[in-house]
């Protein structure tokens, strides 16, 4: 190690220390268990969203609609599978987090896991639905806030899993001791050792959930998302603001708050103004809104999804010696190509990984600065034409500018830059070679 | 080593298989955007009939402004015999529904003159498109103005392929000139019928007739207005005939007839009329049918 690597050394030691934390270990284990499920779901989504839906990238460029027979049936089949797994991924995470934490406390892991899954569900009950009588004609309001049970809910699931895991274990232990101290109450059976904590925990979470239902319609998760979205959705034209919003957004992804800002800029007012201009004038040069979250972030800082994960995969292929990293990179390359990076985030895992947090935030920020300069200096036009959400990252700018070669070049430069930013951190992770990550 | 070589080939092939179809798709989409795109500026072009000047629609416009509470700006164009254009008024910045009145120095009646006027309309129209960059509009023609517009759409409109016409309303337009006959076709009707294939397929046409008695508005025979169906029906997207009776239905009063002003607002400007006024319009139509007015065939 040369002297230059010293700060990275410090980071490595910090990483090692954090990895000793009980909570972090539980989270990592929970994500490791959830990973295969998410992977399967996402691979199905790649086909479903990219190839079968009307707005999918491959659907459009290969004109799938005109030659695939039984398109509607295919769509429905893929939708069903995707719904089942995607719909409850957060519940799974809540279960596994609680389960692993309880195991470290030598508690009753299965019971605590189920408890935290139930607690998570009670926080996401749709209280509006309870006031409406069941009609049974297919128009009922869903009983749960289904959005919150998918990847969106992973953060809350982790928090609930940790809290319930800790509290449930201690409550059960305390009950056991209490029963020993007071033998005249009789022997405490396993059933009541589980039942009483369950009642206590559900009472608390139902109380919280019910209280929140007075505040807003989306449950606890909805509250968090509402607050964040209000903060980050409209950064306007100012470059610094866009930079800050992207950095905050990526930080939130790292925490498991997936998707407060997504590639939805196609339909914002500024994008429509740009499109109108381009249609009238033939190109995006001098478009009225050259600097927006969409023209910078979506076009140049979102390859593979938040945090330029496509560059992370390339960096892993180039520089990682860890078999588990390489395996995850191979498995999740296809989803990353169409900007679905959840399996990468959970598989490495990138979430709650202090080593990868820095490039995860820095790489998109650097790209935004580069793209910002390039657009202000009129080296490339801003993207003006809408592109599908599943367009491979490096092609977004090229297609969005109507086929400008300079934009494609800038995309490749951005990709190379991001790989260069990820590479030292990926190499640093190689040091863990002898640890549990070894193949 | 051999395996690596294969991987590179496959990788390059995949990139090419994505890149070229997506480029083709992109070009296709951009043409699509260009053809679907509608400018916010959506003028209504008004053409007066014979012997009328560019001020012919002033009272109609005043009435429209009062009723719609929108200060539609007005641009008036007068085309000289040599094709020279003189403008009065202007399109206010930010006004996306302005009125443009196009009148002609030679505003005489007759087959030859109407054909000339259609050509002059084309001169003015091209200049307007070049100046204001709109790509869709609606048109209103009173009397022979409807003939001029119809001829223009058939003979000259194809010269500006990037502009679409949304709606055309003709008021008391004598498609068969002064002829009251339902069988004989005058020269202009023959010409319009011969060229009807050139009419835009997506056009919506409203032909409004006024009648003082059962056969005419005092100047134009109802039968002549009715002949419009041979031009438009089964050619444009929608063709609707409307007959208005009651007060103010002489030929020259029609553009400022209250009923017709409501029709213009409802159909041409596509306003959402307040329920009260819509009811009034409908009540009037009903009354008409109760009094035994023969509807148009």
Interface residues (C-beta under 8 A of the other chain):
Chain A: X57 X60 X61 X62 X275 X276 X279 X280 X385 X391 X392 X395 X399 X402 X403
Chain B: X18 X19 X21 X22 X23 X24 X25 X26 X27 X29 X30 X33 X34 X37 X39 X40 X133
